[in-house]
Amino acid sequence: MLLGTHFRRANTIRLQRRYLVYSSGSRFYSFVDPKRGWKGQMSRLLFQLQIPTRRGREEKTILEREFHDVVSEFLLYDTHDYKTTSWIGVVALETRPPVFVKIYKRREDAAQNFLRSQKAGDIFTPYFALAESFYFDGLICAYSLLNKRRNVDIADVEERVLKRYAAEFSKREWAVRTSDWLSEDDMKLLQRWDVRFPLEMFKRAGREQMWSHGDLSHWNCFLDSAGRLCLIDYEEVGLYPPLYDWFHLTLKPS
């Protein structure tokens, strides 16, 4: 039986039981819902009120078959099929530290997103700390846990994004022609990082593309316990028009 279909959903009278907990898996709640402040307190209260569904050996056995490892505890959250996933959460294994998992409904989606996470490592490792991705046969993509310490602002992320573009653009012979479509402040910011590219590039963006995160935003970044700027969520990685990540970061702030 497929993992995504086996973990069936159950409803209480008022609140949906969207969590599966095995053993002391509740301790992983902050990794599944990392909100802070009053929003975080409300989320944790709802989590406690829902009385997460506690299941036994059967789900543990399925996870162990998928991971080829002994599972000691887990916390899984029902995503209601968001971005092709059925569940996300944290699983503690015997032979490695706990991992963050995404459980997909289809094997091809799991394989495709594993490849995207690998590409994200190639693209962004010089500029961000990324979760190490693992792949297990079947429906699971698993990642090393990044311990979030605090949220970041757009300005914290923008510098790294522009450094990446400066390095990428320096490899290409593109003329300087930006004043027609960028503001004076944008020009100064880009000139600071020596970013050079032509206006014509955007007129033929369908042909001129580069590998990008696709959903690069300050809510997909945070500082970890070691002070590193971390980047997560690699499911939109692909080929986009140049500067797509920068525009996404600055024009979609919330």
N, C-alpha and C positions, 0 to 999 in steps of 0.2 A: 504493500500500500504506500502511496506517495506521502511524503511527510506533510506537504502543504495541504492535502485533503484530509489527512488523518486528524490533524489538530482542529477539530470542529469548534465552531463558536457556540457559546451558551449565553443566555440572557437571564438577568435577574428581573425583578418586577420593574425597577426603575432605571437601573444602571447596567450597562453591558459589561460583562466580565471579559475584559480585553487582555488579561494577563494569564499566563501559565507559569506556575512556580513549582520548582522541585527542590526539596531540602531547604537550605537557607538562601535560596536564590534571590530573595527580596533585597539582600544587601547590594545588588547590582542596579537598583532602581535609578540612581543618579546617572547611569550610563544610557539608560533607555529614554529618560526624560530629564535633560540637564538644566531645565529652567531654574533660575535663581530668584531671590526676592519673594514678593508676595505671590507672584504667579507660580513659583516653584512650591511654595507652601500650600497653595490651593491644589496643585496637581498631586502632591504627596498625600494630602488629606483625602482626595477622591480615590487615590490608589488604595488607601487603607479602608475606605468605606466600601469599596467594591468587593472586598474579601477575595483576593485573587484565587482563581481556580487552582487547586493543588491536585496534581495527578501523580500517578505512581510509576511503576516499573515499565509500563508499556511505552510511554513517550520517551523515557530514558533509553530503552532498548533501541528505538528507532533512531534517536540521535547518535547513539554509539555505533550503529551500523553505518550511518552516513559519515561519521568522523573517523571511524576505525580507531577508536580510543574509548577509554572509560570516562563516563560523564559523572561528576560528583554533585553538581547543582546547576540550576539554570533559572533564568527569568526571561520569558518571551512575551512580546507585546503584539497583539493582533492589529495589523495595519489596514485592514479592510481593503487589501489589494492595491495599496498605494504604490505607484511605480513598479507594478508587476510583482511586488513582494506579498507574501502572506503573513509573515512574522518577522520581527527583528528582536534582538535581545542579546544577552550575554550567557555564554556557556562555559562552565569551569571543567577543564579536562585534566586527566591524570598526568600526561606527559609534557604538557606545556602550560604557560600561564593562561588565565581566562581570555576568551576571544569574543569580540563583537560579531554577531552573525546576522546575515540576511537570508531568509528562507523564501525561495521563489516558487511560483506555481509551475513554472516550466523549466526544464533543464537547459534549454537553449538560452533563456534569459539569464540564468545563473552563469553559464559559460561566457556569454557576451559581456556581462558586467565584471566578471573577473578580468577579462582582457582589457576593459576600460580602466580598471584600477591599476593594472600593470602599466598601461600607457601613462596614467597620471603620475606614477612614480618616475618614469623617464622624463616627463615634462617639468615637474614642479619640485623635485627633491632638492635642487640647488637653492630654492627660495623659501620652501616651507618644510615643516615636519609632516610626513604623511604616515598613515597607518600602514603597517606591512600587511599585504594581502596574502591569504592562503586560499587554496582551492581544494574542495573535497568532492569526490564523485557524487553526482546527484544534484540536489536543489539548493545547496548551501554555498554562499560566499562568506568567508570568515576573515576578520581583520584583527590585528593586535590592538589592544585597548590604549587609547590616549587619555590621560588623566586631566580633565579640564579643570583649570584653576579659575579663570575669569573670562568674560566676554571681551571682544575687541570692537573698536570703531572702524569706520570705513578708512580713515586716515592711516590706521595701523596696517591695513592690508594693501592700500593703494601703492605704497612705496615698493613693496615686493613685486606687485604686478608690473609696475613700470620698469623695474630693474630687469624683469624677465623679457619684456618687449625690447628694451634697449639692447640686450644681449642678442636677441633673435634678429632684430632688424639690422644690427651691425654686420651680419653675415651676408646681407643682400645689397645690391647696388641700386638703391632707391633714392630718387631726388628729393630735395626738401621743397615741399609745396603744401603747406597746411593752413596758411592764413585765411584762405577763402571759406573754411568751414569749421575752424576751431576758434573759440574765444581767446582773448588776450591772456587770461589767466590759465587756460588750458595750454596755450603755446608755451608760457613760461614753465609750467610744470613738466611738459614733455621735453623742452630744451634742457632742463636740469638733468635729465637722464639721457640726453643725446639720442632721443628717439627720432628717426628720420623715415618718412614714408610719403608717397605722393598722393595727391587728391585722386588721381586716376585709379588708384587701387580700389577705392570704394565704388567707383563706377563699374568696375568689373569684379565685384566681390565674389560673384559666383564662380569665377575661375581662380582668383587669388585667395587661398584659404590657408589657415595654419591650425595646428593642434591646440585646443583650448579646453578649459574646464567645463564650460557650458552653463554652470550655475554658480559662478564665483561671486560670493557675497560675504558680508561680514558675519552673517549668521552661520555660515559654513566654515568659519575660522574661530579659533580661540587660543588663548595661551595655556600651555600645560603646566604641570607642577615644576618642570625644569625651566620654565620661562621661554619655551620655544613657541613660535607662531605656527599653529597646526592648521592643516587644510583637510577637510573631510568631504564625503559624498561625491563619488566619482561616476555616478550613473549617467551623467550628461556629457562626459568627455567625448570629443569628436572634432571634426574639422569645421571651423567657423570662419567668418570674415575676420581679417586682422583687427585687433583691438576690441574684439567682441567681449572678452572678459572684463576689460577696463570699463567699457560702456555699461555692461551688466552690473558691475560693482557700484558705479557712481550714479546711474540713472534708475536703479531699482533698490533704493536704500531700505525699504521696509517690506 
